[in-house]
């Protein structure tokens, strides 16, 4: 299990290159990678995205690349282009009737006059250094997300124990509750016997009984909650390196729905504190589950 929140950083440095890559990750429903890098490294973006997607499943990722190239750049002068610029300058001087000299640096700064002989996307030394630094930065980030993921998993297990214990206490209250319902139903039937005519009595008795049984039977909710807990445990036990955040959220949504139904049906003084524990722990798990990748 990995957290979606983390920070990683790596550096590469030798006599030729200085490279630094930082990665910051926060919560997000989907994988949203934002890359901030020098324009000349745009060729490396697809490789960054592919590498990140291998390790991170969800979250908003900010990745920054800084680099300095200390190597002497392989430059050459485009003499044809330079001669053309000179020709245009002379034509402009003739047209304006002026002999003003234009500094050479302005001509050299014109696009294409000075050219780079090689392209960075074929620079094996630079690409190897970028790949190594990216891997180190990702590993640095993963150490943080895995460490936080272990702590999150511990909290899930604690909540699971509390919920199971509370469900066990609720289970013990079912029989006394049924007896209480029986007494209420008996009282209601006695009221009906004294008020209703013989023709409609049987129909009313069946209807009242059905309403009571349907309204207050909680065994189905208890069974489903225990089943969802089993599913939750399986996800936690088999979550190493897996994308479990979305699955956990779905299971917890179902648990919350069953807990709400349980609370509406089983609202006694004795059961209230246990149902409150169940709801609180489920809500706690939902909150920390939002940070699971």
C-alpha positions, 0 to 999 in steps of 0.5 A: 500500500502506498500513500499519495502524499510524498516528496522525492529528490535526486541529484547527478553531478560530474564535470560535465553535467549538473542535474536535479529532479524533484517530485512532489505528490498529493491526493488526486482522483486520477494520475495528473502529472505536471512537468516543469523542465527547460524547453530543450528537455521536452524530448524527455517528457514522454519517458518521464510520463511512462516511468511515473505511470509504472510506479504511481497510480493516482495523485497530482504529481509535480515534477521539476527538472533543473540542469546545467551543461558545462560541456563546450557546445558544438557550434558552427557558423552558417556562412550562407545565412550570415552573408544574406543578413549582410546583404540585407543590411547593405540594402537597407543602408542604401535605401535609407541613405545611411552608413550607420554600422550595425554591431556584429553581435546583433547579426550573430544573434539572428536565428540560424546564424549560429547553429548547434551541430548535435541534438540533445535528444540524441545525446547519450551522455545526457539521456543516461544522466537524466534516466539515472536521476529520474529513477533515483528521484522516483525511488526517493519518493516511493520510500516516503509513500510506502512508509506512510502507506504502512502507517495508514494500513495500521490505522485501517487494522485498528479500525477493523478490530474496533468495528468487529468488536462493536458488531459483536456487542450489537449481536449480543443485544439482538435477542433482548431487542427481539423480546422488546419488539415482541412485547410491543407487538403483543401490545399493539395486537391487543389494541387492534383486538379491542378496536377492529371488527372481525372481518378486517382483523386478520388482514390487519394482523398480517400487515402489522406483523410484516411491518414490524418484522421488516422494519426492525430486522437487522441481521441482514445488515450485520451479515453484510457489514461482516462480509464487507469487513472480510473484503476490507481485510483481504484488500489490506492483506494483499495490498503490497504494491497494488492499486487499492485506493479505489477498491477501499473507497468502494467497500467503505461506501458500502459499509457506511450505507449498511451502518446508517441502515443499522442505526436507523433500525436498531436505535436503542439506548444500549446499542447507540454507543456501539453503532456510533463507534462503527460509524466513526471508524468507518468515517475515519477509514474513508478519510485516510483512504482518500490518501491511498494510491 
